[in-house]
Amino acid sequence: MSITSFDQNGSGFLKFNSGTPRIWITGTTEPSERTLLNWKEEGFDARYFPYDPANGPAYTRALKRLSEELNLGEHYAIVAYGDAASVVLKTAMKPLAKCCAIVAFYPPLLPPPKTMYPNSHQLQVHIAGLSQASPRPEMCEWKLYQYKQCTTGFADPTSKAYSEVEANLSWSRALSCVRKGFKRNVDLEPIVQNVWNAKYEDGVPERASMRVVTQMTQNSPHVSILPTLEGGIGRKKLEEFYRDFFIPSLVEDFKIRLVSRTMGVDRVVDEMVVSFTHSDEVDWILPGVQPTDKFVEIPMVSIVAVRGGKLVSEHMYWDQASVLVQVGLLDPKMLPKQFKNKGLKRLPIVGTEAAKILVEPRQDRYNKLLQENALLNGMNGN
């Protein structure tokens, strides 16, 4: 971004440029290469700012001077870990010049719950619930996230306490905080739509599969199709999967109706209705099942994660029992004797009704299973 204005004499221009947004990562040890790479892939200039517990006053003085090497109009963010995070949080109670965001991971000393931080600082605190006591998040005037099943170090890939699920969750939250601080908005929809187009609209397996994987990260992207445990890890395996199984399974009348699309910080959630006639093998939905010529219509959810403008993962979900009912592999009225003797009338599963109620919610479509099991007695079931 370039900003220009006339100087006071009107004889020329004052000009300053806003460079790559800078993030100082601070702690007693250097951040992992993966941590630095994650920030750099998102367009930030990530640098290490060492913390020496034996020289606290010098660290605090240096912390207050971080703005001095920035140009006019530039800002910086801080991502702090452990003891350094406690020092940063204490120091930031008074405004740090040009600091726009602070993310603190497992500081041993937390601010008092009613501490009011300067409005110029976006601020988050992430703590490990198994190794840290803390007030409840709703009691705090500052943003607090608790990871109740984790110990200190859960967000560090080099730590024995590393927990990938919670690390990914905290990453999304931290990225949101930093982007808000720098007022950077990223539109993920074109990225996700390009992958969608390659998967569902190309039609030539060899070309489509390559188009999909070239839009993925180099660092072990993965696709997990949960109901059938299909997909893979890494570009090579995923190219093979899409080429040999996924793309060829898109039968002639395969359709997707997008119901909703929710854009987050680094994820896009698509809610859709998928329909097709099982006129050929559909390996990623009904692996090994010979064509039944049955029409299938199912709600489906896809969660795509993006890092640095590339797809890093996709998780897909649907109700496999509904699919099996529709192709005739599962009869809701076929019950084990022990359950039938206890009064169960049918399995609590449905077919195309789920897709219908998603796209056209009507009261007469609700609570059918409750009615069949006499669970609405004494209530107005209309």
Summary of the structure (lengths in Angstrom):
residues: 382
radius of gyration: 26.7
end to end distance: 59.5
largest distance: 94.9
contacts: 1113
relative contact order: 0.07
helix: 32%
strand: 26%
